[in-house]
Amino acid sequence: MISNEIDIDHWRRALAERSRIQIPDFLQPAAAEAFARELAERVPWQLAERSDGESRLSPRGAYPDDAEYARLLQRGYARATDTYQFAYDSYMLVKAAKEAWDPTLLVHGILQFLNTPPFIEFARYLGNDASITHVGAQCTRYRPGHYLMPHEDLDEGEGRRYAMVINLSREWRPDWGGQLQFLDSDGGVIETFLPRWNSLSLFRVPQRHQVTLVTPWAARPRHAITGWWLAR
């Protein structure tokens, strides 16, 4: 499923030196196309949001109507000056697998693949981390007005070693927002990853980062498979 052209030794050295990389042409082209179509056309999205101090996911099949959606976004914006907030669309692949959601969706295949022994071996070698045992993932969609405020992804209980984003939006423009930015201790931006088509953004946890607000004129959603390489 991943490209046979990846120079894994090059990216292993880069990751060790910089703690974050973006690998182009990560999936084989047919796989990238198939998953991108699924995200654009078939995935039944739920709204993930934190607008009043508590993280929530809208119930399956009950995405907020336009009025409630607008209210949730505005409430999050109003509180974003001093509290951690986010809003984006999600499809939780691990929960979906456990509860047998939507069995005809092809995206279930990527979670299965990411947890095969060959991929875990690949992850351990690329990350130079033999403790990696499994991968958790979700589908994500950032529409205009969606964002993810600065955070570090640290979760010792879950055993997060690396965070990953497999980007599946074509011809994304910088002025559309939705960029993965890495921050220093003073809040300054030290590096930005544009969500380039079929790239893997990978970084060691913890690392302070954010996804910038998707602008009102973005021509399409920012689609991705996101998650973590985990140790038990």
C-alpha positions in Angstrom: 0.0 0.0 0.0 2.9 2.4 0.7 5.1 3.5 -2.1 8.1 1.2 -3.0 10.1 4.4 -3.9 10.4 5.7 -0.4 14.1 6.2 0.6 13.5 5.0 4.2 17.1 5.5 5.3 17.1 9.1 4.2 13.9 9.8 6.0 15.1 7.9 9.1 18.1 10.1 9.4 16.0 13.3 8.8 13.5 12.3 11.5 16.3 11.5 14.0 17.9 14.9 13.3 14.8 17.1 13.1 12.0 15.1 15.0 9.5 15.9 12.1 9.4 15.1 8.4 7.0 15.2 5.5 7.4 12.3 3.1 6.0 12.9 -0.4 4.2 10.3 -2.5 3.7 8.1 0.6 0.9 5.8 -0.6 0.8 4.0 -3.9 -1.2 6.2 -6.3 -4.2 3.8 -6.7 -4.5 3.6 -2.9 -4.3 7.4 -2.4 -7.0 7.9 -5.1 -9.3 5.3 -3.6 -9.0 6.6 0.0 -9.4 10.2 -1.2 -12.7 9.3 -3.0 -13.9 7.6 0.2 -13.3 10.7 2.3 -14.9 13.0 -0.2 -18.0 10.9 -1.0 -18.8 8.2 1.4 -17.5 8.7 5.0 -20.4 9.6 7.4 -18.7 12.4 9.3 -19.2 13.4 12.9 -18.4 16.9 14.3 -15.5 16.9 16.8 -15.5 20.1 18.8 -14.5 21.6 22.1 -16.3 24.9 22.5 -17.1 24.9 26.2 -14.2 23.2 27.9 -15.3 19.6 27.1 -14.3 17.6 24.0 -17.4 16.2 22.2 -18.3 14.2 19.1 -21.7 14.5 17.6 -23.8 11.3 17.6 -23.6 9.1 14.5 -26.2 10.1 12.0 -27.0 13.3 13.9 -24.6 16.0 12.5 -25.6 19.4 13.9 -28.1 21.3 11.7 -26.9 24.6 10.2 -28.0 26.8 13.1 -26.5 24.5 15.8 -23.3 24.1 13.8 -22.9 27.9 13.5 -23.6 28.3 17.2 -20.9 25.8 18.2 -18.3 27.4 16.0 -19.0 30.9 17.2 -18.9 29.7 20.8 -15.6 28.1 20.2 -14.2 31.2 18.6 -15.4 33.4 21.5 -13.5 31.3 24.0 -10.4 30.6 21.9 -8.5 33.7 23.3 -7.8 31.9 26.6 -8.8 28.3 26.3 -7.9 25.3 24.1 -10.5 24.8 21.4 -11.0 22.8 18.2 -13.5 22.0 15.5 -13.2 19.5 12.7 -15.0 16.5 11.3 -14.0 13.0 12.3 -14.6 9.3 11.6 -13.0 7.2 14.3 -11.5 4.2 12.6 -10.6 2.2 15.8 -14.1 2.6 17.3 -15.6 1.9 13.9 -13.7 -1.4 13.7 -14.6 -2.4 17.2 -18.3 -1.7 16.7 -18.5 -2.9 13.1 -19.6 0.4 11.6 -20.2 0.8 7.8 -18.5 -2.4 6.7 -18.4 -1.5 3.0 -16.1 1.5 3.5 -12.7 1.0 2.1 -11.1 3.2 4.7 -11.3 0.4 7.2 -8.5 -1.2 5.1 -6.0 1.5 6.0 -6.3 0.9 9.7 -5.9 -2.8 9.1 -2.8 -2.2 7.0 -1.2 0.2 9.5 -1.4 -2.6 12.1 0.1 -5.4 10.0 3.5 -6.7 11.1 5.3 -5.4 8.0 4.0 -1.8 8.6 4.9 -2.0 12.4 8.4 -3.1 11.4 8.6 -0.1 9.0 7.4 2.3 11.7 9.9 0.9 14.2 12.7 1.3 11.8 11.7 4.8 10.5 11.1 6.1 14.0 14.1 4.2 15.5 11.7 3.1 18.2 11.3 -0.7 18.9 8.6 0.0 21.4 6.0 0.8 18.7 3.4 -2.0 18.7 0.2 -0.6 17.0 -1.4 2.4 15.3 -4.5 4.3 16.0 -6.2 6.4 13.3 -9.2 8.4 12.3 -10.4 10.1 9.2 -10.4 13.9 9.4 -12.1 16.6 7.4 -11.4 20.3 8.0 -13.9 22.6 6.3 -13.9 26.4 6.3 -14.0 27.6 9.9 -12.4 24.5 11.3 -9.2 24.6 13.3 -7.1 22.9 16.0 -5.4 25.1 18.6 -1.9 24.6 20.0 -1.3 21.4 21.9 1.4 18.7 22.3 -0.4 15.4 21.7 1.1 14.0 24.9 -0.8 11.0 26.3 1.3 8.7 28.4 -1.6 6.4 29.1 -2.1 5.8 25.3 1.6 5.5 24.7 1.9 7.9 21.8 5.3 7.9 20.2 4.7 9.6 16.9 1.8 11.6 15.4 1.0 11.1 11.7 -1.1 12.8 9.0 -1.6 11.2 5.6 -2.8 14.1 3.5 -5.4 13.4 0.9 -6.4 16.8 -0.5 -5.2 17.8 -4.0 -3.6 21.2 -4.8 -4.0 22.7 -1.4 -3.1 26.4 -1.4 -1.3 28.1 1.5 -4.0 30.9 1.7 -6.6 28.2 2.4 -5.2 27.7 5.9 -5.3 24.2 7.4 -1.6 24.1 7.8 0.3 22.0 10.3 2.5 24.4 12.2 5.1 23.7 14.8 5.7 26.2 17.7 8.5 27.0 20.0 8.2 27.6 23.7 7.3 31.3 23.1 4.5 30.5 20.7 6.5 31.4 17.6 6.1 29.3 14.4 9.3 27.4 13.7 8.1 25.2 10.8 5.0 24.8 8.6 3.8 21.7 6.7 1.4 22.4 3.8 -1.0 19.4 3.5 0.4 18.3 0.2 -1.3 15.6 -1.8 -0.4 12.0 -0.7 2.3 13.1 1.8 2.9 11.7 5.3 3.6 14.3 7.9 5.2 12.6 10.9 6.6 14.0 14.1 7.7 12.8 17.5 5.4 13.3 20.5 5.4 15.6 22.5 5.8 18.5 20.1 3.7 21.7 20.3 1.7 22.2 17.1 -1.5 23.5 15.6 -3.7 23.3 12.5 -4.5 26.8 11.3 -8.1 28.0 10.6 -9.4 26.9 7.2 -10.3 30.1 5.4 -13.8 30.8 4.0 -12.6 30.7 0.4 -11.0 27.3 0.6 -12.2 25.5 -2.5 -12.3 22.1 -0.9 -12.1 20.4 2.5 -8.7 19.3 4.0 -9.0 15.5 4.1 -6.5 13.3 5.9 -6.0 10.1 7.8 -4.5 11.1 11.1 -3.4 9.2 14.2 -0.5 8.0 16.3 2.1 5.3 16.4 1.7 3.7 19.8 3.4 1.6 22.4 1.5 -0.6 24.8 
